Amino acid sequence: MTHTIHYEVGNDGIAILTIDLPGKSMNVLAPEFMQDLETLTDRVSSDDAVKGAVLTSGKKSFIAGADIKELVTVHDRGLSPSEAAGFSRELNRQLRKLETCGKPFAAAINGLALGGGLEVCLACHYRVLANEPGVVIGFPEVNIGLLPGGGGTQRLPRLIGTADALPLILQAKNIRPEKALELGIVHELAPAQEVVERAKQWLLESGDPIAPWDKKGFKVPGGAGAMTPKNAQTFMVGTSLITGKTQNNYPAPLAALSAVYEGCITPIDTGLDIESQYFGTLLAGSVARNMMRSLFINKSAADKLVRRPQGIEKSKVSKLGILGAGMMGAGIAYVSAKAGMEVVLLDTSIDNAKHGKAYSEGLLKKAIKRGYSTEAKAAVLLGLIKPTTDYADLKGCDLVIEAVFESTELKADVTAKTEAVVPESCIFASNTSTLPITGLAKASKRPDQFIGLHFFSPVDKMPLVEIILGKETGDEAIARSLDYIQQIRKTPIVVNDSRGFYTSRVFSTSTNEGITMLAEGVKPALVENIARMAGLPVGPLAVVDEVTLELAYKIGKETEQAMGKQYPADKGQEVVRRMVEDLDRKGKRYGAGFYDYPADAKKHLWPGLADEFPPSDEQPPVEELIKRLLYIQALETTRCFEEGVITHPEDGDIGSIFGWGFPPWTGGTLSFVDTIGIQDFVTECDRMAEVYGPRFAVSDWLRERAEKSLSFY
């Protein structure tokens, strides 16, 4: 009796194995499933009445991949690379048993097959893939710090050649059915309802139980290893490209490349063992643990609204009001209309409002050109967005999001005008990035329904929304805001109120540290390059130019005014002041900032920086600069945790990675502290506080945690 696979043999002698893990929306390579698969492999092999077997799924998808919740515990359990390799070796043993059992297996792939799911298919002797919208196959493992550990690095190159296999393995690209057939990964395409019959037909007509690589004289298509000039170039250039792209922060791509290179010049069983060794080294390391935990487990929980208050009925936004049709308001309008909502886009002039709607038109034109949308679909979406200057058009809104300029007075004015016309049940949200929500809520007659929804630019691309709770924000406002974020398919984190909240507050320490380095005489190109070497998507000077130095200047002024004498002396803020007040270089929007933006050439660092902020003759070590940039962000996150701005380490990590691009290899700011070790982290902060100043000073709370070895997870 098997619990995860239904087994049935027809009169034609074909066994149908239907995978259907109970209690799960998608099939995964859980231990019980793999044991059931081995049991049924033995049954097929030993039953003379069975000619062959079809492996398919009872769910919409085929198999989504491995059970990450089991793998993520390996590092924390202290397993050695050799012990961790056991996961891969056992999977390879079971799939190899299926592949060599003497009976042909055909995979009827009725939905997506990713990672280990695709590896199960590759171990079958024939593959029929459903040619349906949304069906993809691929190896996403490098995105969570691993490599395909169930034969993917060995079977795929042997099937389609190294040159075609490596991009799928190293770049984690999912491919559609047509491409899978073109490459030779699958043998046949069919409508989903026909894949089982097509697979049975092959078994009855020609079912060959021997894989190509088990046949005498087999050679890898195009050659293996460095045996051909093309392959030699592929591996040499590949190594260089991977190193340049990952800066050696991500070990998985290079390990996967090595597994392919070393494994494919050996017999398949030796190659599988080589793959397992590399897999074990990755699985036992901290990078894979960090990436699996934050990018998969924690993000999945956030997407499922783990922070949603209980006992409140699920809601849906049908009509959304947006105040301010600038870049943020226009972006919010697009993603909301894309989710099917009626959107009222309000601004001070109808031209401004129409300009905001035009942003959606531009995005849709690009989507149509790339084949992602159609004229008809675009027309429907645009028809949902109504530009206006009349607050009366907000009547009937379930939610209103304010995205006007960062002015307390202006926000108070639009709040009052909105509440005069919207239903009493309407939730009011501010998209402010810095102003405390509790203060803004004072302008509201319903502060329990006032909340912060901080989007990131560009809204259509950035996946995170930061929900900020004011002191009086009620559970219903939280629940309904989370429901809305799920509607537009964004990932939410929930934080408590403070100046800058969580993301803006911590992100500003990164940009400020980079600007401070400039003030100290570090070459601007070095400032930018160390950020990329650390794994940040862009340098701090470029980031400030994007959001504008003018905004950084105004935020600094407003913070100084609010804090008074408590506002710390700041070299970075002085640089910003000089750039804005003395040099009139306010950022990219104005055509001049830390960078120049010539109309006919690429942007480049402004040569005048060397005159305004002369570089020192001796430049600091790269490792020290990287450490400063990462530690200052992690330290500020611990302060946010201590103050209750963030209440769960998962939110801190998700927010840091998806909000401003803290390096994913770290798992996020708090995982970074845990990976270093909290005691070592505090010791290093103490050293930097002595060298660079009190911004690196740790609190008594953090020091006490370090003394007790209390990690954040």
Order of alpha helices (4+ residues) and beta strands (2+ residues): beta-beta-alpha-beta-alpha-alpha-beta-beta-alpha-beta-beta-alpha-alpha-alpha-beta-alpha-alpha-alpha-alpha-alpha-alpha-beta-alpha-beta-alpha-alpha-beta-beta-alpha-beta-alpha-beta-beta-alpha-beta-alpha-alpha-alpha-alpha-alpha-beta-beta-alpha-alpha-alpha-alpha-alpha-alpha
